[in-house]
Structures are given as C-alpha cells and as structure tokens.
C-alpha cells in the first residue's frame, strides 16, 4: 500500500528485501502473492515473475490458489483461499499478457465464491472486489469511439469526455463538486456512440 501510494521503492528497500527473502525461503502462497505484488510495484519484475509462476503452479483445476497457511488477518478456510487467489490475480494482472489464461480461470473461480455480493469475511470481500475492479479495468475496452457527457440537474456540465477503441481503464469525468449545493440533485451521464 505504501508503494501504491507513491512511496519510493528505494526508501523501503530493507522491508522489500525482507519480505522477498520470506517469500523465496518459505512455502506460503498468501505470502508469495502479497510479495509478488510488492516486487512488481518496486520494479523487480524478474523476481515478481518467479513468484507469479509459483502461484500459477499452486493453482488447482478450478482456479483457486492453494498452499496458503496464513494471512495478515488470520483468515482460514474459504476466506483465506479467496484472499490468496485475489492477491495472485492482482499480481498476474500486472503482466496480463503473460498470465491471461490463468487470470480468466481464477476470475471464474472467484465469481463463483460470491454470495449476494459478498465473499466471506470483510478482508476477503475487499481483496476480491479489488481484484474484480482491476480485472474489469484491464479488460474494459470500448467497441467503438464515442463520448460521455455529464449532466447536473438537466444541464450539461463540463466538456464531453471522448474515448476511442484504444481507450482503457476508467473514464475521468470533470470534478463537479462545485455544483453540489445543498438539496437534491439529478446527476446523469449520457453516452454518444460508443
């Protein structure tokens, strides 16, 4: 999380080296998945790929990553499997071209774990939703170019946001907090083409 918030890998070198040693000297898929993400974020793609392969090898036929013995919250059972598989998915999605087939299989397994939009414990639900959002952002590609226009109380707000068939990820809308005065408002998005 420090790396995702912009902290320099160099400033965390001691900690990164420590967890890297733990992953390569141990046999816990949860730790491997957590550290694979850390190594990708710190720029050590070579070591991250080794752990990503180890995680792929630990995946069962259904898509779950097996071999986890602990989590940072002490999870067990299905919650631990969901957390571990979600962390593995986040790592594989950092090199999606390499791991696309594995991602698809493990995402299918993860979707099957949902019970009314929940994935067991709070921690497993948070990690599952993070993996799903990351997967969706990586796979979301418009089929044709177009634009999205924001409307506040029936009036256009800002300029239309254009997208092409090459656009990936979330469409960023203009900041409309200035239009949110007290009282009820109608917020609407209208897409043209796309």
PLY file of the C-alpha trace (Angstrom):
ply
format ascii 1.0
element vertex 194
property float x
property float y
property float z
element edge 193
property int vertex1
property int vertex2
end_header
0.00 0.00 0.00
2.91 2.37 0.59
4.21 1.62 -2.89
0.74 2.08 -4.39
0.50 5.47 -2.71
3.74 6.62 -4.35
6.37 5.82 -1.72
9.74 5.25 -3.35
10.89 1.61 -3.50
14.37 2.79 -2.50
13.03 4.19 0.77
11.52 0.76 1.53
14.46 -1.34 0.34
15.10 -3.00 3.72
11.44 -4.00 4.08
11.14 -5.15 0.47
14.30 -7.26 0.74
12.97 -8.83 3.96
9.61 -9.88 2.51
11.31 -11.05 -0.68
13.54 -13.33 1.40
10.47 -14.63 3.25
8.70 -15.49 0.01
11.66 -17.24 -1.59
12.61 -19.18 1.53
9.09 -20.18 2.56
6.17 -22.09 1.12
3.06 -19.97 1.76
1.05 -18.92 -1.29
-0.51 -15.97 0.55
2.95 -14.54 1.27
4.04 -15.31 -2.31
1.04 -13.44 -3.74
1.49 -10.45 -1.44
5.22 -10.25 -2.20
4.72 -10.71 -5.97
2.63 -7.52 -5.93
5.25 -5.71 -3.86
8.01 -6.76 -6.24
6.06 -5.70 -9.34
5.40 -2.31 -7.74
9.03 -1.91 -6.70
10.28 -2.60 -10.23
11.71 -6.09 -9.60
9.71 -7.75 -12.38
12.12 -10.68 -12.68
11.57 -11.81 -9.08
7.86 -10.98 -9.28
7.52 -13.24 -12.33
9.16 -16.12 -10.46
6.58 -15.78 -7.70
3.76 -15.36 -10.25
4.82 -18.68 -11.80
4.94 -20.29 -8.37
1.38 -19.07 -7.78
0.22 -20.42 -11.15
1.74 -23.78 -10.24
-0.15 -23.67 -6.91
-3.49 -23.13 -8.66
-5.93 -26.02 -8.73
-8.05 -27.07 -11.72
-10.92 -24.84 -10.59
-8.68 -21.74 -10.45
-8.11 -21.29 -6.70
-4.57 -20.75 -5.48
-3.78 -23.38 -2.87
-0.97 -23.62 -0.34
-1.70 -20.62 1.85
-1.21 -21.12 5.55
-1.70 -17.64 6.96
-2.94 -14.13 6.18
-2.38 -10.76 7.79
-5.82 -11.04 9.41
-5.58 -14.69 10.47
-8.11 -15.90 7.90
-8.68 -19.56 7.21
-10.77 -21.82 5.00
-12.61 -20.28 2.06
-11.78 -16.72 3.18
-8.05 -17.50 3.03
-8.43 -19.09 -0.41
-10.33 -16.03 -1.67
-7.73 -13.63 -0.26
-4.82 -15.61 -1.69
-6.41 -16.03 -5.11
-7.37 -12.32 -5.19
-3.79 -11.28 -4.40
-2.49 -13.69 -7.05
-4.93 -12.19 -9.58
-3.69 -8.69 -8.76
-0.13 -9.86 -9.38
-0.95 -11.68 -12.63
-2.89 -8.65 -13.90
0.32 -6.61 -13.62
1.63 -8.75 -16.52
-1.71 -9.61 -18.08
-0.35 -10.76 -21.43
1.73 -13.45 -19.73
-0.99 -14.66 -17.37
-4.25 -14.01 -19.28
-5.39 -17.66 -19.35
-4.65 -18.13 -15.65
-6.45 -14.86 -14.85
-9.60 -15.99 -16.69
-9.72 -19.33 -14.86
-9.12 -17.82 -11.43
-11.62 -15.00 -12.03
-14.28 -17.59 -12.86
-13.50 -19.36 -9.58
-13.62 -16.07 -7.68
-17.01 -15.09 -9.18
-18.41 -18.44 -8.02
-17.49 -17.60 -4.42
-19.79 -14.58 -4.27
-22.78 -14.90 -2.00
-25.14 -11.96 -2.55
-22.22 -9.70 -3.48
-20.08 -10.78 -0.51
-17.04 -13.00 -0.46
-16.98 -14.21 3.13
-15.06 -12.07 5.58
-14.51 -8.34 5.23
-10.87 -8.82 4.20
-11.67 -11.46 1.59
-14.50 -9.30 0.21
-12.23 -6.24 -0.04
-9.49 -8.18 -1.83
-11.97 -9.93 -4.14
-13.55 -6.61 -5.13
-10.12 -5.08 -5.70
-9.20 -7.98 -7.99
-12.53 -7.72 -9.83
-12.16 -3.95 -10.32
-8.59 -4.35 -11.55
-9.67 -7.14 -13.91
-12.54 -5.04 -15.23
-10.29 -2.01 -15.80
-7.78 -4.19 -17.68
-10.48 -5.76 -19.86
-12.78 -2.77 -20.40
-12.29 -1.59 -23.97
-14.94 0.35 -25.91
-16.22 -1.36 -29.04
-16.39 1.94 -30.94
-15.35 5.55 -30.31
-17.70 7.93 -28.58
-18.08 10.38 -25.73
-19.70 10.72 -22.33
-21.37 13.93 -21.19
-22.14 14.74 -17.57
-25.45 16.46 -16.78
-26.32 18.06 -13.44
-29.99 18.91 -12.92
-30.63 18.55 -16.65
-27.84 20.95 -17.69
-24.56 19.93 -19.33
-21.60 20.14 -17.01
-18.09 20.42 -18.42
-16.96 19.20 -21.80
-17.81 15.76 -23.21
-15.16 13.15 -22.41
-14.03 11.41 -25.58
-12.90 7.79 -25.85
-11.65 5.56 -28.66
-11.45 1.82 -29.24
-7.92 2.06 -27.82
-9.07 3.66 -24.53
-8.53 1.54 -21.43
-9.47 1.99 -17.82
-11.88 4.40 -16.20
-13.26 7.44 -17.98
-12.40 10.51 -15.89
-15.23 12.98 -15.58
-14.83 16.64 -14.65
-14.91 17.50 -10.94
-18.49 18.54 -10.23
-18.28 19.18 -6.50
-18.92 22.89 -7.09
-22.39 22.03 -8.44
-23.32 20.02 -5.36
-25.05 22.66 -3.29
-27.42 21.64 -0.50
-30.58 19.89 -1.59
-31.37 17.13 -4.05
-29.70 16.96 -7.46
-30.10 14.80 -10.52
-26.78 13.51 -11.88
-26.85 11.91 -15.30
-24.38 10.51 -17.80
-25.24 10.34 -21.49
-23.11 8.44 -23.95
-22.92 9.25 -27.63
-21.88 6.38 -29.90
-19.56 4.02 -28.04
0 1
1 2
2 3
3 4
4 5
5 6
6 7
7 8
8 9
9 10
10 11
11 12
12 13
13 14
14 15
15 16
16 17
17 18
18 19
19 20
20 21
21 22
22 23
23 24
24 25
25 26
26 27
27 28
28 29
29 30
30 31
31 32
32 33
33 34
34 35
35 36
36 37
37 38
38 39
39 40
40 41
41 42
42 43
43 44
44 45
45 46
46 47
47 48
48 49
49 50
50 51
51 52
52 53
53 54
54 55
55 56
56 57
57 58
58 59
59 60
60 61
61 62
62 63
63 64
64 65
65 66
66 67
67 68
68 69
69 70
70 71
71 72
72 73
73 74
74 75
75 76
76 77
77 78
78 79
79 80
80 81
81 82
82 83
83 84
84 85
85 86
86 87
87 88
88 89
89 90
90 91
91 92
92 93
93 94
94 95
95 96
96 97
97 98
98 99
99 100
100 101
101 102
102 103
103 104
104 105
105 106
106 107
107 108
108 109
109 110
110 111
111 112
112 113
113 114
114 115
115 116
116 117
117 118
118 119
119 120
120 121
121 122
122 123
123 124
124 125
125 126
126 127
127 128
128 129
129 130
130 131
131 132
132 133
133 134
134 135
135 136
136 137
137 138
138 139
139 140
140 141
141 142
142 143
143 144
144 145
145 146
146 147
147 148
148 149
149 150
150 151
151 152
152 153
153 154
154 155
155 156
156 157
157 158
158 159
159 160
160 161
161 162
162 163
163 164
164 165
165 166
166 167
167 168
168 169
169 170
170 171
171 172
172 173
173 174
174 175
175 176
176 177
177 178
178 179
179 180
180 181
181 182
182 183
183 184
184 185
185 186
186 187
187 188
188 189
189 190
190 191
191 192
192 193
